[in-house]
Amino acid sequence: MGKVAAKMKVMPQSPEIDLDALQERLEEALPEGGKISRVDREDVAFGLIALFPTVIVPDGAGGTEAIEEAFGGVEGVESVSVDEVGRI
């Protein structure tokens, strides 16, 4: 079974959210077998910064749904979407 790299877009609830703490909570929420290889940050608007974690997961049924659900349940996360997906 191969692996998939998924670049996710995670929007925090407000500009006041501590992005370092949010990143740690995302890492803790990862489903079993998942790993964050890097996290990019991008200014969105009005001081709001989005996190773009690249998650490596086994290539199996369900795709990125488990990651989206896990990240969506993290405190301080407003929304989660898939930015890019590719096999590695």
C-alpha positions as CSV (number, residue, x, y, z in Angstrom):
1,M,0.0,0.0,0.0
2,G,1.4,3.4,-1.0
3,K,1.1,6.7,0.8
4,V,-0.7,9.9,0.0
5,A,0.4,13.5,0.8
6,A,-2.6,15.8,1.4
7,K,-2.1,19.6,1.8
8,M,-4.9,20.7,4.0
9,K,-6.1,24.3,4.6
10,V,-7.0,24.9,8.2
11,M,-8.7,28.2,9.1
12,P,-8.5,29.3,12.7
13,Q,-11.6,30.8,14.4
14,S,-10.0,34.2,14.9
15,P,-6.7,36.1,14.5
16,E,-6.2,35.9,18.2
17,I,-5.7,32.1,18.1
18,D,-2.1,31.0,19.1
19,L,-1.1,29.2,15.8
20,D,1.8,27.3,17.5
21,A,-0.7,25.8,20.0
22,L,-3.2,25.1,17.2
23,Q,-0.5,23.3,15.2
24,E,0.3,21.1,18.2
25,R,-3.4,20.3,18.7
26,L,-3.7,19.3,15.0
27,E,-0.7,16.9,15.4
28,E,-2.3,15.3,18.4
29,A,-5.6,14.9,16.6
30,L,-4.1,13.0,13.6
31,P,-5.6,9.6,12.9
32,E,-3.4,6.5,13.5
33,G,-0.8,6.2,10.7
34,G,-0.9,9.9,9.8
35,K,2.0,12.3,10.1
36,I,2.4,16.0,9.4
37,S,5.5,16.5,7.3
38,R,5.4,20.3,7.2
39,V,3.1,23.3,8.0
40,D,3.0,26.4,5.9
41,R,1.3,29.6,7.0
42,E,-0.4,32.1,4.7
43,D,-1.9,35.5,5.4
44,V,-5.6,35.5,4.5
45,A,-7.1,38.9,5.5
46,F,-7.3,41.3,8.4
47,G,-4.6,39.5,10.4
48,L,-6.1,36.1,9.9
49,I,-3.5,33.4,9.0
50,A,-4.3,30.0,7.6
51,L,-2.3,26.9,8.4
52,F,-1.5,24.5,5.5
53,P,-0.3,21.2,7.1
54,T,0.9,18.6,4.6
55,V,-0.2,15.3,6.0
56,I,1.2,11.9,5.0
57,V,-1.3,9.0,5.3
58,P,-1.5,5.4,4.1
59,D,-3.3,5.1,0.7
60,G,-6.6,3.4,1.8
61,A,-10.3,3.7,1.7
62,G,-11.8,7.0,2.9
63,G,-9.1,9.3,1.5
64,T,-8.7,12.4,3.5
65,E,-12.1,12.3,5.2
66,A,-10.6,11.0,8.5
67,I,-8.1,13.9,8.6
68,E,-10.8,16.4,7.8
69,E,-13.0,15.1,10.6
70,A,-10.1,15.0,13.1
71,F,-8.9,18.5,12.3
72,G,-12.5,19.8,12.3
73,G,-13.0,18.7,15.9
74,V,-9.9,20.6,17.1
75,E,-10.5,23.5,19.4
76,G,-9.9,26.8,17.6
77,V,-10.5,25.5,14.1
78,E,-13.2,27.3,12.0
79,S,-12.9,25.2,8.8
80,V,-10.9,22.5,7.1
81,S,-10.6,21.8,3.4
82,V,-8.3,19.8,1.1
83,D,-6.0,22.1,-0.9
84,E,-4.0,19.4,-2.8
85,V,-3.6,15.6,-2.8
86,G,-1.0,13.4,-4.5
87,R,0.5,9.9,-4.2
88,I,4.1,9.6,-3.0
